[in-house]
Every structure is written in C-alpha cells, then in structure tokens.
Amino acid sequence: MRKSEINLTEEQYQHIVEERSYGSRTNLAGETFGGYEICLHVRCLEVFLATLEIKMINTIDLGEVEWEIIELS
C-alpha cells in the first residue's frame, strides 16, 4: 500500500480551513450539500514543484507544495 503526502505551510493550511468554513456556511444557508476538491498539479517531476488548488465555492490557488508518494510496509 502507498500513501500520498502533501506538505503545507501554515498559511496554506489556514486558507484551506477558511475556505471549508466559508463553503460549509454558504451551503448550509442555501440548504445544499456540497464537498470540496483538492487538485495537485504536477507539471514535471524533476524540474518544477507541484501546485495545489482547493475548489469549493471559490477556487483558491495555494501555490507551490512539496509532495511525495510513500511506500507503507
């Protein structure tokens, strides 16, 4: 089994928390159910860092992130 790990800065984490909170309040007020999408964009593994977006009510570009796939034993 493997797992994906994405390392966030404190600022990136706070953006995710705030967007989830805002999206949940907006969905509740509109009496709708919704989720959110986290998109990891990897352009070229050896040259560029990956970027991360979160989509719920708005699309927020969280910028560059470090990530890896880890082999679990």
C-alpha positions in Angstrom: 0.0 0.0 0.0 1.1 3.6 -0.7 0.0 7.0 0.6 0.4 10.4 -0.9 1.7 13.1 1.4 1.4 16.8 0.7 3.3 19.2 2.9 1.6 22.6 3.6 2.8 25.8 5.1 0.8 27.2 8.0 -0.6 29.9 5.7 -1.7 27.3 3.1 -3.4 25.2 5.8 -5.2 28.3 7.1 -6.5 29.1 3.6 -8.0 25.5 3.4 -9.6 25.8 6.8 -11.1 29.2 6.0 -12.4 28.1 2.6 -14.0 24.9 4.1 -15.6 27.0 6.8 -16.9 29.6 4.3 -18.2 26.9 1.9 -19.9 25.0 4.7 -21.7 28.1 5.9 -22.7 29.1 2.4 -24.0 25.5 1.7 -25.9 25.4 4.9 -27.5 28.8 4.3 -28.6 27.7 0.8 -29.8 24.3 2.2 -27.5 22.4 -0.2 -24.9 19.7 0.3 -21.5 20.1 -1.3 -18.0 19.0 -1.0 -14.7 20.3 -2.0 -12.0 19.3 -4.4 -8.2 19.4 -3.8 -6.2 19.5 -7.0 -2.5 18.7 -7.0 -0.9 19.9 -10.3 2.4 18.2 -11.1 4.0 19.6 -14.3 7.4 17.9 -14.5 8.6 15.8 -11.6 12.3 16.7 -11.9 12.1 20.4 -12.8 9.1 22.1 -11.2 7.4 21.9 -7.8 3.8 21.0 -7.8 1.0 23.5 -7.1 -2.2 22.9 -5.1 -5.7 24.3 -5.6 -8.8 23.9 -3.5 -12.3 24.3 -5.1 -15.4 24.6 -3.1 -17.4 27.9 -3.6 -14.3 29.6 -4.9 -11.1 28.3 -6.5 -8.1 29.1 -4.4 -4.6 28.6 -5.7 -2.5 27.7 -2.6 0.8 27.9 -4.6 3.8 25.5 -4.6 3.8 22.5 -2.3 6.2 19.6 -1.7 4.7 16.1 -2.1 5.7 12.5 -2.3 4.3 9.0 -2.5 5.4 6.8 0.4 5.5 3.0 0.4 3.9 1.6 3.6 5.2 -1.6 4.9 
